[in-house]
């Protein structure tokens, strides 16, 4: 599955958790087909395509 980085966050940044969550919500609202999340390894807000349910 392909992961896309939207925003890299500097580890010394003064961003609050509230600001990071707000940015995640903004990206999610603009891209409802994506699953947006914070990647702690990359220290970035990332996304990937949502999984579609399998049809029987």
C-alpha positions in Angstrom: 0.0 0.0 0.0 1.3 3.4 -1.0 1.9 5.9 1.8 2.0 9.7 1.0 3.7 12.3 3.3 1.6 15.5 3.6 3.5 17.4 6.3 6.8 16.7 7.9 7.1 18.0 11.5 10.5 19.1 12.9 11.2 17.2 16.1 12.0 20.6 17.8 8.8 22.2 16.6 6.5 24.0 19.1 3.4 22.6 17.4 0.8 21.4 19.9 -1.0 18.1 19.6 -4.2 20.1 19.0 -2.6 21.8 16.0 -1.4 18.5 14.6 -4.9 16.9 15.0 -6.5 20.0 13.4 -4.2 19.6 10.4 -5.0 15.9 10.1 -8.8 16.8 10.2 -8.3 19.4 7.4 -6.4 16.9 5.2 -9.0 14.2 5.9 -11.9 16.7 5.0 -10.2 17.6 1.7 -9.4 13.9 0.8 -12.3 11.6 2.1 -10.9 8.7 0.1 -7.7 8.7 2.2 -6.9 7.4 5.6 -4.9 10.2 7.2 -2.7 9.5 10.2 0.4 10.7 12.2 3.4 8.5 11.5 5.7 8.6 14.6 8.6 6.9 12.8 8.7 9.6 10.1 7.4 12.3 12.4 4.9 13.3 9.7 1.3 13.5 8.8 0.7 10.8 6.2 -2.1 9.2 4.3 -2.9 6.0 2.3 -5.9 5.0 0.3 -8.8 3.6 2.4 -9.3 -0.1 2.1 -12.5 -1.0 0.3 -14.6 -3.8 1.7 -14.3 -7.0 -0.3 -17.5 -8.0 -2.1 -18.6 -11.7 -1.7 
